[in-house]
Amino acid sequence: MTAAPLQPNSPDAIAARDALHRVRRYLRRHPDNPARIRIVAEETREELVMPRAAVELLAAILAHMAAGRGVSVVPAHAELTTQEAADLLNVSRPYLIGLLEAGEIEYRLVGTHRRVRAESLLEYRRKDDQRRRAAADELSAMTRDLGLD
């Protein structure tokens, strides 16, 4: 259910960077409306109408492509294998299995195979990011308190 990552080549990264600037500028200029955005193809002048949320997601995709990073889109309800889940978190499969068995990430068994919902992984990553930020803030505060800054 997951698509293989799209790895941009150099011309794609340049085009993504140019498009990203235009998309971000449009979204900044129109922060509240419209709920649907009309996009015009440069060569054919054909019009596409997209939900604003899709254009915001497109901006995130373009940002990764502009940086030369591969991108794949995974539906939140998708069930991933443990290897796919580990790849998404950028951890080893054994480390992921430890997280699953410790109850850190929800999963289900299909026969003897574990399946992890993408939304469970994203929730774990969000909470883990919060924990890391809190720890960094605490360390910064301790450094200030000790006068080491």
C-alpha positions, 0 to 999 in steps of 0.5 A, spaced: 500 500 500 506 504 500 508 507 494 516 507 492 519 513 494 520 518 488 527 520 488 528 527 484 533 528 479 537 535 479 532 538 474 526 536 478 529 539 484 530 545 481 523 545 478 520 543 485 524 549 488 521 554 483 514 551 484 515 551 492 516 559 492 510 560 488 505 555 492 508 558 499 507 565 496 500 564 494 498 560 501 501 566 505 497 571 501 491 567 501 491 564 509 484 563 510 481 562 503 479 559 498 477 552 500 479 550 493 484 553 489 484 553 481 491 551 478 493 553 471 497 549 467 503 553 463 503 550 456 495 548 455 492 553 460 488 547 462 485 549 469 485 544 475 481 545 482 484 542 488 482 543 495 487 547 499 489 542 504 492 538 498 495 544 495 498 545 502 500 537 502 503 539 495 508 544 498 510 539 503 512 534 498 515 540 493 520 542 499 522 535 500 524 534 493 527 541 492 532 539 498 533 533 493 530 528 498 525 522 496 518 523 497 512 518 498 505 519 500 502 514 505 495 514 507 494 514 514 490 508 514 495 504 511 498 498 514 505 497 513 510 491 514 515 492 520 520 493 515 516 499 512 515 502 518 522 502 520 524 505 514 519 510 515 522 512 522 529 511 520 530 506 525 532 498 524 527 493 524 529 490 531 529 497 534 522 498 531 520 491 534 522 493 541 518 499 540 512 495 538 513 489 544 514 495 549 507 498 547 510 504 544 506 503 537 500 500 536 500 494 531 496 488 530 498 481 528 496 478 521 498 470 522 505 471 525 506 478 522 506 484 525 502 490 521 503 497 523 498 503 521 501 509 518 497 513 523 500 510 529 507 511 527 506 518 526 503 519 532 509 515 536 514 520 532 510 526 534 510 524 541 517 522 541 519 529 537 515 532 543 519 528 548 526 530 545 524 538 545 522 538 552 529 534 554 533 539 550 529 545 553 530 542 560 538 541 558 538 549 556 535 551 562 540 547 566 545 550 562 543 557 563 542 556 571 549 553 572 551 559 568 555 555 562 551 559 556 
